[in-house]
Amino acid sequence: MYTEKVMDHFRNPRNMGEIPNADGVGTVGNPVCGDMMTIYIKVKDNRIEDIKFKTFGCGAAVATSSMVTELAKGKTLEEALKITRADVASELGGLPPIKMHCSNLAADGLHAAIEDYYKKQKANEGMKK
């Protein structure tokens, strides 16, 4: 049912955990299946310097969270915003069709974390004026 790469990221997730004082945090979920993900990012010079995730969900949800962190780490914010659900699934060698809609929220979580970062930057600029 799952590719070996999906199983590897599920059994050995990369970048799992939290970043205290993260520059951006994105939480997404699918109430239909119960998958919930939070992505944390640290940004330096417009690049994702560090990224971590916490996921409550099935094996595919954990695997996609792990993969999106691998894809985004070191990228500029603009490059990271271009990462799609399809990119994540493709890098994992595919996901079963029944798992695509509820498990592959990882790209959405990444985008939400970047949007949160931008909002915080805008708020900080407003406070300096």
N, C-alpha and C positions, 0 to 999 in steps of 0.2 A: 504494500500500500504506500509506504513512504520510501523515498530514495535513501541510499546510504548516507548521503550528505545531510539530509534532514535528520536522520537518526544520530549522526555524529554531533550536530549542533544541539540536538536535544539532550544527548548524554553528556556532552562536554561543552556547555554553553560558554561563549566568549563574552567578556565584559559584563558579567552579571553583577548586580549590586546597585548601590546608590552613590551619588556624588554629593557630599555635603556642600552647601552653598553653590549649587549648580547655577550656571549662567542662564540656562533655559531648561524647563521641565515640560514635557508633554504627556498627558494621560489620555488614552483612548480606550474604548471598549465596545463590545458588541453585546447588548443585553439579551439577544436571542440565544446565544450559546454560552455567554458568561465569560468570554475571554476579556481580560483587562491587562493593559500594558502601560508602563510609565518609562519614558526615555529621559535620561539626564545628559546634558551636554555642558562641557567647559570649552569656551571659545578663546582663542588667542590669535591676534592678527587676522581676524576674519576666517580662521580655520577651526575645525572641530579638533581640539587638542586631546580631549578625553570624552568618552561616551560610555554610559552604562545603562542597564535596563533592569526592571523588575516586571515579571509577567506572572499572571495567574491565568492558567488556561491549559489547553491540551499540548501535546508534544509539538505540533506544527506551530503553535503560538510561540512557544519557547524558541524553536529553531529559527523562525522568522525574525524574532527580536534579536537573537544572537547574530544572525546574518546581516541585519541592517546596521548593527554597530560596526561590523567588520567593513561594510561598504562605505560607511560615512566617515570613519576615523581618518583624520588627516586631510579631508576634503574641505574646500571653501564652503561657506554657507550656501552660496549660489549653486555649487555643484551638488551638495547634499540635498537641496530642495528638488533637484531633478530626479532623485531616486524614486522609483515608482514601486507599487505593489508587484507589478509584473517583473521588474528587475530583481526584486528579492526572491520571488518564486523561481525565476529562471536560474539565478545563482545557486539555488538549492537543488537544481535538477528537476524542478516542477513539484507541484502539490496536487493531491487528489482534488478534482473539481468540487467535491462537497466541502473541502476545507478552505478553498480560496476565499470565500466571502467572510468567514468569521475569524480565521486564524491569521490572515495576512494583514493585520492592522499596523504592522511595524513601521512601514513607510509613513503612515498617517501620524503615528506617534513621534517619529523623527521630525516631520514637518511642524507638528504642534510645538515641539521643543524649540525649534528655530523661531517660530512665530512668537513664542513666549520670550525668547532672548531679544528679539527686535522690539517687543513692547517694553521690556525692562530698559533697554538702551534709550528708547524714546522718552520714557519717564525720567530717567537719570538726566538726560539732556535738558528736559523741562525744569528740573529742580536746580540745575546749575545756573539757569538764566535769572 
